[in-house]
Amino acid sequence: MTRLPEPVNASPLERDTILRRATELGASDLLITAGHTVMVQRSGVLEALPGSPVLSPLDSRRLAESFLTPALHERFVRDLELDTRHYLPGVAHFRVNLFIQRGHWGAAVRIIPLHIPLPSIVRGLAAFAGVKGRLQLKRAANGAQLTELAEKFTDIPRPIVP
């Protein structure tokens, strides 16, 4: 097994700036890989994060490593991949997949908004279900956990109980 060096100094402030910017742009995903700019996916299109320089192997490692606690770092070094999460208060939740690609650290980050606006048809169904019974969602369109989604539906009219 190849031993990875000890952690380098991570920069959470830089990480949080990148996450905040991607969220402001309405991105659904963010990709961090050596030899490329930070990439974001918006409306199904992968594009460079505006103003992002090409990342060196050390840059991509610093950014990816900034998501890790010492215990998670140990797990990552052992398994060479890791799924974790991150929360940036007031901005969003993030599902983070860390990996080694071509010998360099990388990360794929899914952005989970704090509030998910409902299409009017779903809002109407939810209002109807509140009066007539129960509305059960079988599968989220983007694969997100239903419990995560349920907490974020803030605009569903609640039934009035006499």
BELKA-V327804 format. One record per residue. RES is the residue in one letter. PSI is psi in whole degrees, 0 to 359 (* if undefined). NEAR is the number of other ideal C-beta (glycine too) atoms within 12 Angstrom. Layout:
{{RES/PSI/NEAR} {RES/PSI/NEAR}}
//
This chain:
{{M/133/7} {T/129/9} {R/126/8} {L/148/23} {P/165/13} {E/162/12} {P/143/21} {V/167/21} {N/115/14} {A/162/26} {S/86/19} {P/326/20} {L/316/15} {E/317/22} {R/311/31} {D/325/24} {T/316/21} {I/315/42} {L/317/38} {R/316/24} {R/315/26} {A/320/36} {T/317/31} {E/326/20} {L/352/27} {G/24/20} {A/150/33} {S/335/30} {D/158/33} {L/135/43} {L/132/36} {I/112/43} {T/145/33} {A/142/27} {G/2/22} {H/163/27} {T/166/25} {V/129/39} {M/145/31} {V/151/34} {Q/121/24} {R/128/22} {S/39/12} {G/2/12} {V/128/14} {L/126/20} {E/160/22} {A/141/24} {L/123/32} {P/131/17} {G/0/13} {S/129/26} {P/167/17} {V/131/17} {L/133/29} {S/167/19} {P/322/25} {L/320/19} {D/312/31} {S/324/38} {R/314/36} {R/314/29} {L/314/44} {A/317/45} {E/337/38} {S/347/35} {F/353/39} {L/139/31} {T/169/18} {P/320/13} {A/318/12} {L/325/25} {H/317/26} {E/316/15} {R/317/17} {F/316/30} {V/324/25} {R/314/16} {D/343/18} {L/18/20} {E/155/21} {L/138/29} {D/130/21} {T/190/29} {R/165/23} {H/146/34} {Y/129/19} {L/105/29} {P/132/11} {G/358/14} {V/293/23} {A/172/34} {H/154/28} {F/131/36} {R/128/27} {V/128/36} {N/116/27} {L/145/38} {F/167/28} {I/125/26} {Q/122/23} {R/37/13} {G/4/16} {H/151/27} {W/147/40} {G/169/36} {A/141/43} {A/124/31} {V/125/40} {R/129/31} {I/125/36} {I/106/33} {P/155/27} {L/327/20} {H/133/18} {I/112/28} {P/139/16} {L/141/23} {P/152/14} {S/326/13} {I/320/11} {V/321/22} {R/318/21} {G/317/17} {L/318/22} {A/319/27} {A/318/21} {F/315/17} {A/327/19} {G/329/19} {V/318/16} {K/341/11} {G/232/11} {R/136/12} {L/125/24} {Q/123/11} {L/128/22} {K/320/8} {R/134/11} {A/143/18} {A/324/14} {N/9/19} {G/2/13} {A/155/23} {Q/137/18} {L/327/19} {T/322/12} {E/315/24} {L/317/26} {A/323/18} {E/337/17} {K/351/22} {F/90/29} {T/349/17} {D/22/17} {I/126/27} {P/134/20} {R/142/14} {P/149/16} {I/122/8} {V/123/6} {P/*/3}}
//
